């Protein structure tokens, strides 16, 4: 198989999505795309919009800086309206060696966006010979969210959370996004999803500069626990099924996912210190 050849000015360079669009697969028509008469029109006139299918949604993810980098965590529940669609969905993924992305919103498009993002970063590094800077990665993800805007306007919203360890600055950094692809760097911590408000409040009350690893992990776990206590779409620890939220750290050594046994131990400590876990006679009035 030979290398692909491009006309002058048509080389997609390190852009993997642009490369795919030059192939027959990338040029294939998409079901539901605009017809000859424009959006929503078929060859013989208007096409009735299909009924909205049930779509699984991921819920709450958090990230916070600590002394060695960033802790990122996400619950495991996905919902379809008021129904639990999945109890053990993964929402925290490594983007490359020193960055990670967590997803909230429509689960299917979000997971596909993460896969494309991972491939894009790998493709860039192979073509250019160097890894993309952390700001470049954040910009690239923002472009993907912006390209997803037409689907977001139809209700399939994807709102990722991006974090990584900046080797140049020697510190962890966190970026949040809106549905238009706008991205904003958060100084210390962030949370998004249906339980994001409660998780964010919990982190705000417990965060301080240069948190050690163990305390940072416990704070992230506590934030998800409190969010699950207030938001029905956020899944808390499920000791019966052995399902616990995903927790990972991103440091100078790279992305590392915590073992479920350690996460379960952290949750046990949080539950043991929760006010409603004490005997009734010992609870504060």
C-alpha atoms as an extended CHARMM CRD file, in Angstrom:
* protein
*
       285  EXT
         1         1  UNK       CA              0.0000000000        0.0000000000        0.0000000000  PROA      1               0.0000000000
         2         2  UNK       CA              1.5110000000        3.3390000000       -1.0620000000  PROA      2               0.0000000000
         3         3  UNK       CA              1.4020000000        6.6810000000        0.6690000000  PROA      3               0.0000000000
         4         4  UNK       CA             -1.5530000000        8.9300000000       -0.2010000000  PROA      4               0.0000000000
         5         5  UNK       CA             -0.8110000000       11.7760000000       -2.5970000000  PROA      5               0.0000000000
         6         6  UNK       CA             -2.5060000000       15.1740000000       -2.4240000000  PROA      6               0.0000000000
         7         7  UNK       CA             -2.6480000000       18.0830000000       -4.8740000000  PROA      7               0.0000000000
         8         8  UNK       CA             -0.9230000000       21.3640000000       -3.9500000000  PROA      8               0.0000000000
         9         9  UNK       CA             -2.9210000000       23.0610000000       -1.2270000000  PROA      9               0.0000000000
        10        10  UNK       CA             -4.9390000000       19.9340000000       -0.5150000000  PROA      10              0.0000000000
        11        11  UNK       CA             -2.6490000000       18.2630000000        2.0320000000  PROA      11              0.0000000000
        12        12  UNK       CA             -4.6110000000       17.7840000000        5.3050000000  PROA      12              0.0000000000
        13        13  UNK       CA             -1.3590000000       17.7330000000        7.2760000000  PROA      13              0.0000000000
        14        14  UNK       CA             -1.7040000000       16.5200000000       10.8870000000  PROA      14              0.0000000000
        15        15  UNK       CA             -5.5040000000       16.9550000000       10.8970000000  PROA      15              0.0000000000
        16        16  UNK       CA             -6.8770000000       13.4080000000       11.0460000000  PROA      16              0.0000000000
        17        17  UNK       CA            -10.5210000000       14.4450000000       10.5140000000  PROA      17              0.0000000000
        18        18  UNK       CA             -9.5310000000       16.3860000000        7.3720000000  PROA      18              0.0000000000
        19        19  UNK       CA             -7.5930000000       13.3500000000        6.1570000000  PROA      19              0.0000000000
        20        20  UNK       CA            -10.6620000000       11.1300000000        6.5540000000  PROA      20              0.0000000000
        21        21  UNK       CA            -12.7640000000       13.6180000000        4.5990000000  PROA      21              0.0000000000
        22        22  UNK       CA            -10.4550000000       13.1410000000        1.5930000000  PROA      22              0.0000000000
        23        23  UNK       CA            -11.2840000000        9.4150000000        1.4400000000  PROA      23              0.0000000000
        24        24  UNK       CA            -14.3670000000        7.8310000000       -0.1710000000  PROA      24              0.0000000000
        25        25  UNK       CA            -15.6430000000        6.9120000000        3.2930000000  PROA      25              0.0000000000
        26        26  UNK       CA            -15.4020000000       10.5130000000        4.4540000000  PROA      26              0.0000000000
        27        27  UNK       CA            -17.2640000000       11.7430000000        1.3700000000  PROA      27              0.0000000000
        28        28  UNK       CA            -20.1340000000        9.2600000000        1.7070000000  PROA      28              0.0000000000
        29        29  UNK       CA            -23.5660000000       10.8480000000        2.2750000000  PROA      29              0.0000000000
        30        30  UNK       CA            -24.8150000000       10.7840000000        5.8240000000  PROA      30              0.0000000000
        31        31  UNK       CA            -28.3290000000        9.6250000000        6.6390000000  PROA      31              0.0000000000
        32        32  UNK       CA            -30.4740000000       12.6140000000        7.4340000000  PROA      32              0.0000000000
        33        33  UNK       CA            -28.0560000000       15.0730000000        5.8480000000  PROA      33              0.0000000000
        34        34  UNK       CA            -29.2260000000       17.9320000000        3.6810000000  PROA      34              0.0000000000
        35        35  UNK       CA            -30.7470000000       16.8050000000        0.3800000000  PROA      35              0.0000000000
        36        36  UNK       CA            -30.7700000000       18.6270000000       -2.9670000000  PROA      36              0.0000000000
        37        37  UNK       CA            -33.4340000000       21.0170000000       -1.7250000000  PROA      37              0.0000000000
        38        38  UNK       CA            -31.6630000000       21.8930000000        1.5150000000  PROA      38              0.0000000000
        39        39  UNK       CA            -31.8660000000       20.6620000000        5.1110000000  PROA      39              0.0000000000
        40        40  UNK       CA            -34.8820000000       18.4870000000        5.8180000000  PROA      40              0.0000000000
        41        41  UNK       CA            -35.7660000000       18.0970000000        2.1280000000  PROA      41              0.0000000000
        42        42  UNK       CA            -35.6900000000       14.9300000000        0.0980000000  PROA      42              0.0000000000
        43        43  UNK       CA            -35.8180000000       14.5230000000       -3.6930000000  PROA      43              0.0000000000
        44        44  UNK       CA            -39.6240000000       14.7020000000       -3.5900000000  PROA      44              0.0000000000
        45        45  UNK       CA            -40.1600000000       17.3540000000       -0.9560000000  PROA      45              0.0000000000
        46        46  UNK       CA            -40.0720000000       17.7570000000        2.8260000000  PROA      46              0.0000000000
        47        47  UNK       CA            -39.1030000000       14.7850000000        4.9280000000  PROA      47              0.0000000000
        48        48  UNK       CA            -40.9660000000       14.2860000000        8.1820000000  PROA      48              0.0000000000
        49        49  UNK       CA            -38.5530000000       14.4410000000       11.1510000000  PROA      49              0.0000000000
        50        50  UNK       CA            -38.2110000000       11.1070000000       12.9280000000  PROA      50              0.0000000000
        51        51  UNK       CA            -39.4530000000       10.7590000000       16.4590000000  PROA      51              0.0000000000
        52        52  UNK       CA            -36.7540000000       11.4120000000       19.0260000000  PROA      52              0.0000000000
        53        53  UNK       CA            -35.2030000000        8.1300000000       20.1710000000  PROA      53              0.0000000000
        54        54  UNK       CA            -34.2390000000        7.4310000000       23.7500000000  PROA      54              0.0000000000
        55        55  UNK       CA            -30.6240000000        8.5060000000       24.1740000000  PROA      55              0.0000000000
        56        56  UNK       CA            -28.3740000000        7.5180000000       27.0550000000  PROA      56              0.0000000000
        57        57  UNK       CA            -26.7920000000       10.4630000000       28.8600000000  PROA      57              0.0000000000
        58        58  UNK       CA            -23.6970000000       10.5100000000       31.0110000000  PROA      58              0.0000000000
        59        59  UNK       CA            -24.0040000000       12.6580000000       34.0910000000  PROA      59              0.0000000000
        60        60  UNK       CA            -21.3900000000       14.0040000000       36.5380000000  PROA      60              0.0000000000
        61        61  UNK       CA            -17.6160000000       14.4040000000       36.1290000000  PROA      61              0.0000000000
        62        62  UNK       CA            -15.1450000000       16.4450000000       38.1860000000  PROA      62              0.0000000000
        63        63  UNK       CA            -11.5080000000       17.5270000000       38.0430000000  PROA      63              0.0000000000
        64        64  UNK       CA             -9.3110000000       19.3080000000       40.5600000000  PROA      64              0.0000000000
        65        65  UNK       CA             -5.6850000000       20.3270000000       40.7820000000  PROA      65              0.0000000000
        66        66  UNK       CA             -3.4180000000       19.0420000000       43.5180000000  PROA      66              0.0000000000
        67        67  UNK       CA              0.2830000000       19.2070000000       44.3390000000  PROA      67              0.0000000000
        68        68  UNK       CA              1.4360000000       16.6950000000       41.7010000000  PROA      68              0.0000000000
        69        69  UNK       CA             -1.0710000000       17.3080000000       38.9030000000  PROA      69              0.0000000000
        70        70  UNK       CA             -4.8060000000       16.7280000000       38.4170000000  PROA      70              0.0000000000
        71        71  UNK       CA             -7.3650000000       14.2840000000       39.7950000000  PROA      71              0.0000000000
        72        72  UNK       CA            -10.2680000000       13.4990000000       37.4610000000  PROA      72              0.0000000000
        73        73  UNK       CA            -13.3040000000       11.4270000000       38.4350000000  PROA      73              0.0000000000
        74        74  UNK       CA            -16.6870000000       10.4850000000       37.0170000000  PROA      74              0.0000000000
        75        75  UNK       CA            -19.6780000000        8.5050000000       38.1820000000  PROA      75              0.0000000000
        76        76  UNK       CA            -20.6970000000        5.3880000000       36.2340000000  PROA      76              0.0000000000
        77        77  UNK       CA            -24.4350000000        5.9160000000       35.6790000000  PROA      77              0.0000000000
        78        78  UNK       CA            -26.0470000000        6.7120000000       32.3180000000  PROA      78              0.0000000000
        79        79  UNK       CA            -29.7380000000        7.5860000000       32.1290000000  PROA      79              0.0000000000
        80        80  UNK       CA            -32.4940000000        7.6780000000       29.5030000000  PROA      80              0.0000000000
        81        81  UNK       CA            -34.9470000000       10.1640000000       30.9180000000  PROA      81              0.0000000000
        82        82  UNK       CA            -35.9430000000        8.8120000000       34.3180000000  PROA      82              0.0000000000
        83        83  UNK       CA            -34.6160000000        5.3120000000       33.5570000000  PROA      83              0.0000000000
        84        84  UNK       CA            -31.1450000000        3.9900000000       34.3740000000  PROA      84              0.0000000000
        85        85  UNK       CA            -29.6740000000        2.9360000000       31.0140000000  PROA      85              0.0000000000
        86        86  UNK       CA            -26.2450000000        1.7590000000       32.1950000000  PROA      86              0.0000000000
        87        87  UNK       CA            -24.8230000000        1.2760000000       35.6570000000  PROA      87              0.0000000000
        88        88  UNK       CA            -21.1370000000        0.9050000000       34.7700000000  PROA      88              0.0000000000
        89        89  UNK       CA            -20.4150000000        3.3710000000       31.9580000000  PROA      89              0.0000000000
        90        90  UNK       CA            -16.8870000000        4.7270000000       31.6420000000  PROA      90              0.0000000000
        91        91  UNK       CA            -16.6830000000        8.5290000000       31.4860000000  PROA      91              0.0000000000
        92        92  UNK       CA            -12.9860000000        9.2390000000       32.1370000000  PROA      92              0.0000000000
        93        93  UNK       CA            -10.5430000000        8.3920000000       29.3320000000  PROA      93              0.0000000000
        94        94  UNK       CA             -6.8600000000        9.0080000000       28.6790000000  PROA      94              0.0000000000
        95        95  UNK       CA             -6.4650000000       11.3870000000       25.7360000000  PROA      95              0.0000000000
        96        96  UNK       CA             -2.7390000000       10.6630000000       25.5000000000  PROA      96              0.0000000000
        97        97  UNK       CA              0.1220000000       10.1000000000       27.9430000000  PROA      97              0.0000000000
        98        98  UNK       CA             -0.3030000000       13.3700000000       29.8430000000  PROA      98              0.0000000000
        99        99  UNK       CA             -3.9420000000       14.3660000000       29.3970000000  PROA      99              0.0000000000
       100       100  UNK       CA             -7.4290000000       13.0240000000       29.9630000000  PROA      100             0.0000000000
       101       101  UNK       CA            -10.9690000000       13.8230000000       28.9290000000  PROA      101             0.0000000000
       102       102  UNK       CA            -14.1970000000       13.2030000000       30.8280000000  PROA      102             0.0000000000
       103       103  UNK       CA            -17.6250000000       13.2740000000       29.2050000000  PROA      103             0.0000000000
       104       104  UNK       CA            -21.0990000000       14.4450000000       30.1320000000  PROA      104             0.0000000000
       105       105  UNK       CA            -24.1180000000       14.6260000000       27.8580000000  PROA      105             0.0000000000
       106       106  UNK       CA            -25.2970000000       12.3140000000       25.0780000000  PROA      106             0.0000000000
       107       107  UNK       CA            -23.2780000000        9.1700000000       25.6890000000  PROA      107             0.0000000000
       108       108  UNK       CA            -22.9530000000        7.7820000000       22.1550000000  PROA      108             0.0000000000
       109       109  UNK       CA            -21.6660000000       10.9380000000       20.4280000000  PROA      109             0.0000000000
       110       110  UNK       CA            -19.4880000000       11.7240000000       23.4510000000  PROA      110             0.0000000000
       111       111  UNK       CA            -17.6730000000        8.3830000000       23.3380000000  PROA      111             0.0000000000
       112       112  UNK       CA            -17.1790000000        8.6970000000       19.5630000000  PROA      112             0.0000000000
       113       113  UNK       CA            -15.7820000000       12.2030000000       20.0490000000  PROA      113             0.0000000000
       114       114  UNK       CA            -13.2850000000       10.8700000000       22.5930000000  PROA      114             0.0000000000
       115       115  UNK       CA            -12.1380000000        8.1260000000       20.1950000000  PROA      115             0.0000000000
       116       116  UNK       CA            -11.6400000000       10.6510000000       17.3940000000  PROA      116             0.0000000000
       117       117  UNK       CA             -9.7980000000       12.9850000000       19.7690000000  PROA      117             0.0000000000
       118       118  UNK       CA             -7.4320000000       10.1990000000       20.8490000000  PROA      118             0.0000000000
       119       119  UNK       CA             -6.7550000000        9.2900000000       17.2110000000  PROA      119             0.0000000000
       120       120  UNK       CA             -6.2240000000       12.9390000000       16.2770000000  PROA      120             0.0000000000
       121       121  UNK       CA             -3.5630000000       13.4200000000       18.9720000000  PROA      121             0.0000000000
       122       122  UNK       CA             -1.7800000000       10.2180000000       17.9520000000  PROA      122             0.0000000000
       123       123  UNK       CA             -1.9570000000       11.1680000000       14.2590000000  PROA      123             0.0000000000
       124       124  UNK       CA             -0.5490000000       14.6460000000       14.9460000000  PROA      124             0.0000000000
       125       125  UNK       CA              2.3820000000       13.2150000000       16.8900000000  PROA      125             0.0000000000
       126       126  UNK       CA              3.1920000000       10.7410000000       14.1020000000  PROA      126             0.0000000000
       127       127  UNK       CA              3.0340000000       13.3910000000       11.3620000000  PROA      127             0.0000000000
       128       128  UNK       CA              4.8050000000       16.2140000000       13.1920000000  PROA      128             0.0000000000
       129       129  UNK       CA              7.2010000000       14.1250000000       15.2790000000  PROA      129             0.0000000000
       130       130  UNK       CA              6.2790000000       15.9470000000       18.5110000000  PROA      130             0.0000000000
       131       131  UNK       CA              3.2690000000       15.9080000000       20.8180000000  PROA      131             0.0000000000
       132       132  UNK       CA              0.7590000000       18.7230000000       20.6050000000  PROA      132             0.0000000000
       133       133  UNK       CA              0.9920000000       21.2740000000       23.4320000000  PROA      133             0.0000000000
       134       134  UNK       CA             -1.6550000000       21.1480000000       26.1490000000  PROA      134             0.0000000000
       135       135  UNK       CA             -3.2360000000       24.3660000000       24.8320000000  PROA      135             0.0000000000
       136       136  UNK       CA             -3.2520000000       22.8460000000       21.3430000000  PROA      136             0.0000000000
       137       137  UNK       CA             -5.0280000000       19.7630000000       22.6410000000  PROA      137             0.0000000000
       138       138  UNK       CA             -7.6310000000       21.9250000000       24.3590000000  PROA      138             0.0000000000
       139       139  UNK       CA             -8.1350000000       23.9010000000       21.1350000000  PROA      139             0.0000000000
       140       140  UNK       CA             -8.4750000000       20.7020000000       19.1010000000  PROA      140             0.0000000000
       141       141  UNK       CA            -11.1630000000       19.3540000000       21.4170000000  PROA      141             0.0000000000
       142       142  UNK       CA            -12.9470000000       22.7020000000       21.2340000000  PROA      142             0.0000000000
       143       143  UNK       CA            -13.0610000000       22.4420000000       17.4400000000  PROA      143             0.0000000000
       144       144  UNK       CA            -14.6280000000       18.9940000000       17.7160000000  PROA      144             0.0000000000
       145       145  UNK       CA            -17.2920000000       20.2780000000       20.1040000000  PROA      145             0.0000000000
       146       146  UNK       CA            -17.9880000000       23.1820000000       17.7180000000  PROA      146             0.0000000000
       147       147  UNK       CA            -18.3870000000       20.7980000000       14.7700000000  PROA      147             0.0000000000
       148       148  UNK       CA            -20.9030000000       18.8620000000       16.8640000000  PROA      148             0.0000000000
       149       149  UNK       CA            -23.0840000000       21.9680000000       17.3530000000  PROA      149             0.0000000000
       150       150  UNK       CA            -25.7490000000       20.9800000000       14.7340000000  PROA      150             0.0000000000
       151       151  UNK       CA            -26.3330000000       17.7380000000       16.6470000000  PROA      151             0.0000000000
       152       152  UNK       CA            -26.3460000000       19.6390000000       19.9450000000  PROA      152             0.0000000000
       153       153  UNK       CA            -29.1340000000       21.8600000000       18.5820000000  PROA      153             0.0000000000
       154       154  UNK       CA            -31.1430000000       18.6570000000       18.0800000000  PROA      154             0.0000000000
       155       155  UNK       CA            -30.6920000000       17.6960000000       21.7220000000  PROA      155             0.0000000000
       156       156  UNK       CA            -27.5450000000       15.5420000000       21.4910000000  PROA      156             0.0000000000
       157       157  UNK       CA            -25.3980000000       17.8330000000       23.6220000000  PROA      157             0.0000000000
       158       158  UNK       CA            -21.8240000000       16.7950000000       24.4740000000  PROA      158             0.0000000000
       159       159  UNK       CA            -19.9470000000       18.7650000000       27.1450000000  PROA      159             0.0000000000
       160       160  UNK       CA            -16.4670000000       17.3820000000       27.8640000000  PROA      160             0.0000000000
       161       161  UNK       CA            -14.0310000000       18.2190000000       30.6250000000  PROA      161             0.0000000000
       162       162  UNK       CA            -10.3480000000       18.2430000000       29.6740000000  PROA      162             0.0000000000
       163       163  UNK       CA             -7.3270000000       18.1570000000       31.9660000000  PROA      163             0.0000000000
       164       164  UNK       CA             -3.6570000000       17.3830000000       31.6810000000  PROA      164             0.0000000000
       165       165  UNK       CA             -0.1820000000       17.8780000000       33.0600000000  PROA      165             0.0000000000
       166       166  UNK       CA              1.6960000000       20.6910000000       31.3410000000  PROA      166             0.0000000000
       167       167  UNK       CA              5.2960000000       19.5150000000       31.0460000000  PROA      167             0.0000000000
       168       168  UNK       CA              6.4410000000       23.0170000000       30.1080000000  PROA      168             0.0000000000
       169       169  UNK       CA              4.8990000000       24.7010000000       33.1670000000  PROA      169             0.0000000000
       170       170  UNK       CA              5.2570000000       21.7070000000       35.4830000000  PROA      170             0.0000000000
       171       171  UNK       CA              1.6540000000       21.7930000000       36.7410000000  PROA      171             0.0000000000
       172       172  UNK       CA             -1.7990000000       20.3960000000       36.1310000000  PROA      172             0.0000000000
       173       173  UNK       CA             -4.3340000000       22.3930000000       34.1080000000  PROA      173             0.0000000000
       174       174  UNK       CA             -8.1110000000       22.0590000000       33.6340000000  PROA      174             0.0000000000
       175       175  UNK       CA            -10.3200000000       23.2330000000       30.7440000000  PROA      175             0.0000000000
       176       176  UNK       CA            -14.1190000000       23.4010000000       30.5570000000  PROA      176             0.0000000000
       177       177  UNK       CA            -16.3010000000       23.7380000000       27.4370000000  PROA      177             0.0000000000
       178       178  UNK       CA            -19.6920000000       24.9930000000       26.3500000000  PROA      178             0.0000000000
       179       179  UNK       CA            -21.8440000000       23.5520000000       23.5530000000  PROA      179             0.0000000000
       180       180  UNK       CA            -20.4660000000       26.0390000000       20.9890000000  PROA      180             0.0000000000
       181       181  UNK       CA            -16.9060000000       24.7800000000       21.4460000000  PROA      181             0.0000000000
       182       182  UNK       CA            -15.7740000000       27.6730000000       23.6010000000  PROA      182             0.0000000000
       183       183  UNK       CA            -13.2090000000       26.5100000000       26.1360000000  PROA      183             0.0000000000
       184       184  UNK       CA            -12.0770000000       28.1730000000       29.3180000000  PROA      184             0.0000000000
       185       185  UNK       CA             -9.2300000000       27.3400000000       31.6630000000  PROA      185             0.0000000000
       186       186  UNK       CA            -10.2310000000       26.7940000000       35.2670000000  PROA      186             0.0000000000
       187       187  UNK       CA             -7.6670000000       27.7800000000       37.8790000000  PROA      187             0.0000000000
       188       188  UNK       CA             -8.2810000000       25.1040000000       40.4910000000  PROA      188             0.0000000000
       189       189  UNK       CA            -11.2580000000       22.7940000000       39.9320000000  PROA      189             0.0000000000
       190       190  UNK       CA            -14.2850000000       22.1420000000       37.7370000000  PROA      190             0.0000000000
       191       191  UNK       CA            -17.3610000000       19.9270000000       37.4810000000  PROA      191             0.0000000000
       192       192  UNK       CA            -19.9900000000       19.4200000000       34.8050000000  PROA      192             0.0000000000
       193       193  UNK       CA            -23.0620000000       17.2960000000       34.2250000000  PROA      193             0.0000000000
       194       194  UNK       CA            -26.4120000000       17.0900000000       35.9580000000  PROA      194             0.0000000000
       195       195  UNK       CA            -24.8230000000       16.8410000000       39.4130000000  PROA      195             0.0000000000
       196       196  UNK       CA            -22.1060000000       19.3690000000       38.6290000000  PROA      196             0.0000000000
       197       197  UNK       CA            -23.4800000000       22.1040000000       40.8750000000  PROA      197             0.0000000000
       198       198  UNK       CA            -23.4610000000       19.9430000000       44.0200000000  PROA      198             0.0000000000
       199       199  UNK       CA            -20.0740000000       18.4190000000       43.1750000000  PROA      199             0.0000000000
       200       200  UNK       CA            -18.5980000000       21.8570000000       42.4930000000  PROA      200             0.0000000000
       201       201  UNK       CA            -19.8630000000       23.1940000000       45.8300000000  PROA      201             0.0000000000
       202       202  UNK       CA            -18.3470000000       20.2670000000       47.7170000000  PROA      202             0.0000000000
       203       203  UNK       CA            -14.9630000000       20.7260000000       46.0470000000  PROA      203             0.0000000000
       204       204  UNK       CA            -15.0450000000       24.4880000000       46.6250000000  PROA      204             0.0000000000
       205       205  UNK       CA            -15.5370000000       23.9610000000       50.3570000000  PROA      205             0.0000000000
       206       206  UNK       CA            -12.7320000000       21.4090000000       50.6830000000  PROA      206             0.0000000000
       207       207  UNK       CA            -10.1200000000       22.5140000000       48.1450000000  PROA      207             0.0000000000
       208       208  UNK       CA             -6.8790000000       24.2500000000       49.0530000000  PROA      208             0.0000000000
       209       209  UNK       CA             -3.6440000000       24.8620000000       47.2040000000  PROA      209             0.0000000000
       210       210  UNK       CA             -1.1120000000       22.0080000000       47.0230000000  PROA      210             0.0000000000
       211       211  UNK       CA             -3.4320000000       19.2760000000       48.2680000000  PROA      211             0.0000000000
       212       212  UNK       CA             -1.5960000000       15.9560000000       48.7050000000  PROA      212             0.0000000000
       213       213  UNK       CA             -2.6710000000       13.0650000000       46.4830000000  PROA      213             0.0000000000
       214       214  UNK       CA             -4.7100000000       11.1600000000       49.0640000000  PROA      214             0.0000000000
       215       215  UNK       CA             -6.6890000000       14.2110000000       50.1700000000  PROA      215             0.0000000000
       216       216  UNK       CA             -7.3350000000       15.2690000000       46.5610000000  PROA      216             0.0000000000
       217       217  UNK       CA             -8.6940000000       11.8260000000       45.6810000000  PROA      217             0.0000000000
       218       218  UNK       CA            -10.8900000000       11.7790000000       48.7780000000  PROA      218             0.0000000000
       219       219  UNK       CA            -12.2500000000       15.2370000000       47.9170000000  PROA      219             0.0000000000
       220       220  UNK       CA            -13.1260000000       14.1470000000       44.3630000000  PROA      220             0.0000000000
       221       221  UNK       CA            -14.8290000000       11.0320000000       45.7210000000  PROA      221             0.0000000000
       222       222  UNK       CA            -16.7330000000       13.0650000000       48.3010000000  PROA      222             0.0000000000
       223       223  UNK       CA            -17.9050000000       15.4750000000       45.5740000000  PROA      223             0.0000000000
       224       224  UNK       CA            -19.4130000000       12.6150000000       43.5670000000  PROA      224             0.0000000000
       225       225  UNK       CA            -20.9630000000       11.1380000000       46.7070000000  PROA      225             0.0000000000
       226       226  UNK       CA            -22.6670000000       14.4310000000       47.5700000000  PROA      226             0.0000000000
       227       227  UNK       CA            -23.7930000000       14.9090000000       43.9550000000  PROA      227             0.0000000000
       228       228  UNK       CA            -25.3510000000       11.4280000000       43.9200000000  PROA      228             0.0000000000
       229       229  UNK       CA            -27.1460000000       12.2510000000       47.1740000000  PROA      229             0.0000000000
       230       230  UNK       CA            -28.8900000000       15.2340000000       45.5260000000  PROA      230             0.0000000000
       231       231  UNK       CA            -29.1040000000       14.2600000000       41.8330000000  PROA      231             0.0000000000
       232       232  UNK       CA            -30.9410000000       11.0870000000       40.8010000000  PROA      232             0.0000000000
       233       233  UNK       CA            -29.0240000000       10.8880000000       37.4940000000  PROA      233             0.0000000000
       234       234  UNK       CA            -25.6560000000       10.6430000000       39.2740000000  PROA      234             0.0000000000
       235       235  UNK       CA            -24.6370000000        7.1820000000       40.4230000000  PROA      235             0.0000000000
       236       236  UNK       CA            -23.0730000000        6.7450000000       43.8360000000  PROA      236             0.0000000000
       237       237  UNK       CA            -20.9910000000        3.8100000000       45.0740000000  PROA      237             0.0000000000
       238       238  UNK       CA            -22.6960000000        0.4400000000       44.4990000000  PROA      238             0.0000000000
       239       239  UNK       CA            -21.0790000000       -1.9770000000       46.9490000000  PROA      239             0.0000000000
       240       240  UNK       CA            -23.5370000000       -4.7700000000       46.1060000000  PROA      240             0.0000000000
       241       241  UNK       CA            -22.4950000000       -4.8690000000       42.4200000000  PROA      241             0.0000000000
       242       242  UNK       CA            -18.9380000000       -3.7100000000       43.0730000000  PROA      242             0.0000000000
       243       243  UNK       CA            -19.3830000000       -0.5970000000       40.8920000000  PROA      243             0.0000000000
       244       244  UNK       CA            -17.5160000000        2.5210000000       41.9210000000  PROA      244             0.0000000000
       245       245  UNK       CA            -16.8210000000        5.7950000000       40.0980000000  PROA      245             0.0000000000
       246       246  UNK       CA            -13.7630000000        6.0400000000       37.8700000000  PROA      246             0.0000000000
       247       247  UNK       CA            -10.8960000000        8.0230000000       39.3880000000  PROA      247             0.0000000000
       248       248  UNK       CA             -7.6020000000        8.8480000000       37.6520000000  PROA      248             0.0000000000
       249       249  UNK       CA             -4.5730000000       11.0540000000       38.2150000000  PROA      249             0.0000000000
       250       250  UNK       CA             -2.5630000000       12.9040000000       35.5570000000  PROA      250             0.0000000000
       251       251  UNK       CA              0.9570000000       13.7830000000       36.6740000000  PROA      251             0.0000000000
       252       252  UNK       CA              4.4440000000       14.1480000000       35.2140000000  PROA      252             0.0000000000
       253       253  UNK       CA              4.5470000000       10.3350000000       35.1250000000  PROA      253             0.0000000000
       254       254  UNK       CA              1.3890000000       10.2670000000       32.9830000000  PROA      254             0.0000000000
       255       255  UNK       CA             -2.2120000000        9.0920000000       33.2050000000  PROA      255             0.0000000000
       256       256  UNK       CA             -2.9170000000        6.5210000000       35.9000000000  PROA      256             0.0000000000
       257       257  UNK       CA             -6.2980000000        5.0510000000       36.7240000000  PROA      257             0.0000000000
       258       258  UNK       CA             -6.8950000000        4.0500000000       40.3370000000  PROA      258             0.0000000000
       259       259  UNK       CA             -7.7060000000        0.4520000000       41.1230000000  PROA      259             0.0000000000
       260       260  UNK       CA            -11.3070000000       -0.2210000000       42.1320000000  PROA      260             0.0000000000
       261       261  UNK       CA            -10.1370000000       -1.5010000000       45.5130000000  PROA      261             0.0000000000
       262       262  UNK       CA             -8.5630000000        1.8630000000       46.3530000000  PROA      262             0.0000000000
       263       263  UNK       CA            -11.6440000000        3.7720000000       45.1640000000  PROA      263             0.0000000000
       264       264  UNK       CA            -13.8820000000        1.5150000000       47.2810000000  PROA      264             0.0000000000
       265       265  UNK       CA            -11.6630000000        2.1890000000       50.2930000000  PROA      265             0.0000000000
       266       266  UNK       CA            -11.9310000000        5.9530000000       49.7350000000  PROA      266             0.0000000000
       267       267  UNK       CA            -15.7020000000        5.7460000000       49.4630000000  PROA      267             0.0000000000
       268       268  UNK       CA            -15.9210000000        3.6860000000       52.6390000000  PROA      268             0.0000000000
       269       269  UNK       CA            -14.0330000000        6.4380000000       54.4800000000  PROA      269             0.0000000000
       270       270  UNK       CA            -16.3400000000        9.1170000000       53.0410000000  PROA      270             0.0000000000
       271       271  UNK       CA            -19.5140000000        7.1930000000       53.8930000000  PROA      271             0.0000000000
       272       272  UNK       CA            -18.2490000000        6.5180000000       57.4300000000  PROA      272             0.0000000000
       273       273  UNK       CA            -17.8020000000       10.2530000000       58.0630000000  PROA      273             0.0000000000
       274       274  UNK       CA            -21.0670000000       11.3530000000       56.4100000000  PROA      274             0.0000000000
       275       275  UNK       CA            -23.5000000000       13.0010000000       58.8910000000  PROA      275             0.0000000000
       276       276  UNK       CA            -26.3700000000       10.6290000000       58.0230000000  PROA      276             0.0000000000
       277       277  UNK       CA            -24.1960000000        7.5480000000       58.6400000000  PROA      277             0.0000000000
       278       278  UNK       CA            -24.0280000000        8.1690000000       62.4010000000  PROA      278             0.0000000000
       279       279  UNK       CA            -26.5410000000        6.6040000000       64.8200000000  PROA      279             0.0000000000
       280       280  UNK       CA            -29.6970000000        8.6800000000       65.2170000000  PROA      280             0.0000000000
       281       281  UNK       CA            -28.8280000000        9.7240000000       68.7840000000  PROA      281             0.0000000000
       282       282  UNK       CA            -25.4300000000       11.0380000000       67.6290000000  PROA      282             0.0000000000
       283       283  UNK       CA            -26.6320000000       13.0590000000       64.6240000000  PROA      283             0.0000000000
       284       284  UNK       CA            -26.5210000000       16.8550000000       64.9340000000  PROA      284             0.0000000000
       285       285  UNK       CA            -29.9130000000       18.5100000000       65.3980000000  PROA      285             0.0000000000
